[in-house]
């Protein structure tokens, strides 16, 4: 029996002339951590839509835990064990944090009564926001909203968790907090696929990385292997490479950034995920 929790088999998806997936095949093992990178507009979020059921492929097959789920909608896939977050958290602002997560447990996970309350409480504990359970979600700061977004996905009881740029807009210390939350979730056996422009968040957690471009994965391996791939460097890192004061190469991803040393100012301003710097030293990424 295969230990692959997710298998994409020759998926194709287009929006007019925009290619999201072109005969794309990809698999993720049970309990694996995979980071997805790629230029803006590469179709990373749309890929999540194909996995979660928000989008239907034009051709190909999606399998989860050995079952063909290509024709299942997002609600059915959620109850099978695929949980996801979205780039911009949109909680029910007038409801409490606990009520938001309870809705996810009941409507997403299909749980009832005591089981749904236990799942909601457990998700809040795992994401570190149990102390805000009775706070209206509309009053939460950005980090707490990100935690709530993850908690809502966890309350559905996923075997596979899809994280879509959950570190975007956070400060370095906040990113560290978020990484540890995800690390704890993965330690429980939940497979994680994480789309992120904050590269250091991925490289501090994932064991595998893939770069999406033009409807295909142009790199797949360890983070160091992927970022050493010439084609990945060309389409994602670009040619804007400068030497930082610490002697490390600094690759400017997206629009150019100020040449600042990581250890002083944040490498990306709050709220801006298009500006990210990946630092490499002797083939390793930090």
N, C-alpha and C positions, 0 to 999 in steps of 0.2 A: 504493500500500500504506500502511495506517495506521501511524503511529508510536506508537500507544498500546500500552503493554506490558500494561495491565490495563483491562478494561472490565466493569463491572457494569451489567446491563441489566434494569431493572424488577424488582429483587430484592424478595422478600417473605419475612419470617421472623418467626414469633411463638412465644412460649412461654406458652401459655394466653392471658391478657389482656395480657401484656407484649409490646410491639411492638419488635422488634429492627430490622427493615427494612420499610418500607411503600412499595412501588413505587419502590424506590431505584435511581437510576442514577448512575454515577460512573466516571470514567476517569482513568488516570495515564499520562503519557507516558514513553517510554524515557529513563532517566537523570534523571527528575524527582525533586524532594524535596518531600514533602507532609506537613504536620503535621495530626493529627486531635485536636481538643479536644472537650470536652463535659462536662456534669455527671456525677458518679458515677452509675452505673446507666443511662447513656444507650445502652449496647450497643456501645461501641467495641471491646472485646475480642471480643465475639460477631461483630462485623463482620470482624475478622481471621479468625475461625473459618470464616466463609463464603468468604473469599478463599483460605485455606490448605487447605480441605477438611475441617477438623475438624467443621464443621456443614454440613448440606445445606439449601438454600433451599426454602421451600414453593412458590415460583414465581419465574420469572425465569432469567436466564442469566449465567454467569461465563465470560469469555473471557480467555485469556492468550496474548500474542504471536500474536494472530489465530486462536487455536484455541479451540473450545468445550470447556471443562473442567468444566462443571457436574456431570457424573456421575462425575468422577474423584475418587478418595479422596486423602487428604493425602499418602500416600507417593508416589503418581504425580505429584501436583502439585509435590512437593519435587524430584523428579528432572527435572521440566520446567524448574525454575528459580525456584521460590518458596520462600524461606527465611524462617523466623520465629523470634523469641525469645518468651519468656514472662515475665510480671510477676515471678514468684518463681523465680530460678535454682535448678534442682534437678539438679546434676551427679551423676554416679556418684561418691560421696564417697570410696570406697575405691580408685578408679582414679586414675592420674596425669592431669594436665592434658592431656598429649599423647594419652593413651589415650582420654579423653573426646572429643577433637576427631577422632581417628581413627575412632571409632565413627560419628560424624556423617558423615564422608566416605564410609565404606563402606556404612552402612545407609541414610543419607539421600540421599547423592549417587550411590550405586551404583558407586563406584570400587573398584578392587582393586589389590593389591600396591603397586608403586612410585607409581602415580598417587594412591592414597589417602594414602600417607605424604607425598608432595609437597604435596597439598592441605591436609593437617593442619598441616604445618610452615609453609606459606604463611599460613594463617589465624592461627596464633599470632604470626607476625611482623607481620601487618597490624594486630593488636589489641594489640601491645606486651607480650605475656606469654610470649614464647619462653623467657625466663629462668626461668620457672616450669614448664617442660615436664615435669620429673620430680617435681614436687611433687604429693602427693595432693590432689585437688580439695577434699576436706573441710577442708583446712587454709587455704584461701584466705580473704582478707578480702572485704568486700562489693564494692569496686571491681573486684578481680581476678575475682570471680565474674561480675560483669556483663560484663567483657571476655571471659571464657570463654563466656558465653552467646552473645555476638555471634560469637565464633570458631567455635563449633559450627555456627551458621547459615551462616557464610561457607564452611565446609569442604564444604558441599553444592553450592557453585558457583551461587549465586543470580543471576538477572537482576533480581529484585525482592526487597528485604529488608524484612520487617515487624518493626518494633521496638515492643514493648509496654512502655512505662514503664520503660525501661532506666536512666533518670536518677533514679528514685525512691530516696530515702534517702541520696543522696550529698551531700557538701559542695559548696560552690561551686567550689573548685579541681578536685574530682573530676569535676563536671559538665563543666567546661571540657575536661578530658582526654578525656572520652567524646565530646563534640561533635567534637573534632578527629579522633578515630578514625572517626566516622561520615562526616565531611567527606571524609576520605581514601578511604573505601569508595565514596562517591558519585562522587568524581573519577575513579574507574576505570570509570565508566559504569553502575554498579548503581543502579537506581531505589530510592528509600527512602520508605516510608510509616511515620511515627513517631507513635504515640499517646503523649501525655505531659501530665502535670499541671505539670511544671516548665517553665513557659511560656518562660522566658528561654533554655532549651536549644533549643526549637523556633525561636524568633524569630532566634536567632543562626545558624541553618543553613538552614531551609526557605525556598523561594521562594513556596510556596503553602500555605494553611491552610484547613481545612474544620471546621465545627462540627456535630456530630451531636446531634440531640435529637428524641425522639419518633419514631424510625425514619426520619428524613429529615435531609438536610444543610440547615441553616437559614442557613448562611453559607459561601461558597467564594470565595477570592481571595487577595490578599496578606495577610500577618498584620495589617497596619495596617487594611486594608479590612474584614477579618472582625471585628476587635475594635471597629471603629467602627460595625458593624451594630447598630441598636437592639435587634433581637430577640436577637442573641447576647449583648449586654450585659445584657439582662433575664434570660435563662435561665441564663447561665453566669457572668457577672461579678456579677450581682445589683445591688442598690442600695446596698451597703455601700461607699461611696467616701469616702476621707479624704484630706486634704492632708498630704503628707509634708514634713519640714523642708526638703528640697531644692526644694520648690515643685512637685513632680510629683504628678499624681493617682496614688493607690495604690488599686488595686481588690483587694478581699479575695475570693478564690475559695474556695468551700467554707466551713468554719466560720471565724469571725473570728479574726484573728491580732493579735498585739501590733503597734502602730504603730511599727515600727523602721525606721531608715534603712538601705537596702541598702549597703553599704560598711562597716558596723560588724558587726552580728551576721548569721548566716545567715538568709535570709528564710523558711526552713522548717526545722524540726528534723529531724535524721537519722531515717530510718525512717518519716516522716510525709509522704505524698504528697497528703494531703487539704488541706494548708495551703500555698497558693501565692500569691504576689503578682505581678501583672503591672504593670509600671510604664510609663506612657505619657507622652510629652512631644511636643507639637506633632504628634500623629497617629502618631508612631513608637513602636515597642515595643522595649524593651531587656531 
